[in-house]
Amino acid sequence: MPTKSSDNITDNKDTISIPVLNGSNYGHWILRMNIHIRSRDLLEVCKIPIAEEATPSVVNKWTKACYNSIDITTTRINKKVFRVVNEETYGKAYLLWSKITDKYASK
């Protein structure tokens, strides 16, 4: 059984059922990732950017959710796919997911 951290986020031990994205298995990977990320209440930060008019409180919560979703996502991508993680995508789950989708969705 997965353990819960104090932030109510499940440790990454339960991501083992999610395949590692290798570039050719995007369809299966994204389906499993969507299910997993949604179950952690993190899908919104992966699908839409934060509103420009967000309050500092919302920005703080959004940023924390981004880091949590990026942590989960990056444990399930291989070294080749990991190249999309850089200064631009670091801390921005929406941008990271957009880049992964743009690069691998059609393969």
C-alpha positions in Angstrom: 0.0 0.0 0.0 1.4 3.4 -0.9 2.3 5.7 1.9 1.1 9.2 2.3 3.4 12.2 2.9 2.4 15.0 5.2 1.2 16.9 2.0 -1.3 14.2 1.2 0.7 13.3 -1.9 1.3 9.6 -2.4 4.9 8.5 -2.6 6.1 7.6 -6.1 6.2 3.9 -5.2 2.8 3.5 -6.7 3.9 4.8 -10.1 5.4 1.5 -10.9 2.3 0.5 -12.9 2.8 3.5 -15.2 5.1 2.5 -18.1 8.3 4.5 -18.6 7.8 6.8 -21.7 10.4 5.7 -24.2 9.2 7.8 -27.1 7.1 5.1 -28.8 4.6 4.2 -26.1 3.0 7.7 -25.6 -0.6 6.5 -26.0 -0.4 4.0 -23.2 1.8 6.2 -21.1 -0.4 9.3 -21.3 -3.5 7.4 -20.4 -1.9 5.9 -17.3 -0.3 9.2 -16.4 -3.6 11.1 -16.7 -5.3 8.5 -14.4 -2.5 8.7 -11.8 -2.0 12.5 -11.9 -5.8 13.0 -11.7 -6.0 10.8 -8.7 -3.5 13.1 -7.0 -5.6 16.2 -7.9 -2.7 17.5 -10.0 -4.0 17.2 -13.6 -5.1 20.8 -13.9 -1.5 22.1 -13.6 -0.5 19.7 -16.4 -3.3 20.8 -18.7 -3.6 24.5 -18.4 -1.2 27.3 -17.4 -1.7 29.3 -14.3 -3.9 32.4 -14.8 -1.9 35.7 -15.0 -4.2 37.3 -12.4 -3.7 34.5 -9.9 -3.4 35.6 -6.3 -0.2 34.9 -4.4 -1.9 32.1 -2.5 -3.1 30.5 -5.7 0.4 30.9 -7.2 1.9 29.2 -4.1 -0.5 26.2 -4.3 -0.1 26.0 -8.1 3.7 26.0 -7.8 3.7 23.2 -5.2 1.3 21.2 -7.4 3.5 21.7 -10.4 6.6 20.4 -8.6 4.6 17.4 -7.4 3.4 16.6 -10.9 6.8 17.1 -12.4 8.3 14.8 -9.8 5.8 12.1 -10.7 6.2 12.7 -14.5 10.0 12.7 -14.5 10.1 9.3 -12.7 8.2 7.8 -15.7 10.2 9.1 -18.6 13.5 7.6 -19.9 16.8 9.4 -20.4 16.0 10.4 -24.0 12.6 11.8 -23.2 14.1 13.6 -20.2 15.8 16.0 -22.5 12.6 18.1 -22.5 13.3 18.9 -18.9 15.3 22.1 -18.8 15.3 25.6 -17.3 12.2 26.5 -19.3 10.1 23.5 -18.2 11.5 23.3 -14.7 8.6 24.2 -12.3 6.1 24.4 -15.1 4.1 21.2 -15.4 1.9 22.6 -18.2 4.9 23.4 -20.3 6.6 20.1 -19.6 3.5 18.1 -20.6 3.0 20.3 -23.7 6.5 19.6 -24.9 6.2 15.9 -24.2 2.9 15.8 -26.1 4.2 17.8 -29.0 7.2 15.6 -29.4 5.7 12.1 -28.8 1.9 12.1 -29.3 2.2 11.4 -33.0 4.7 8.5 -32.7 
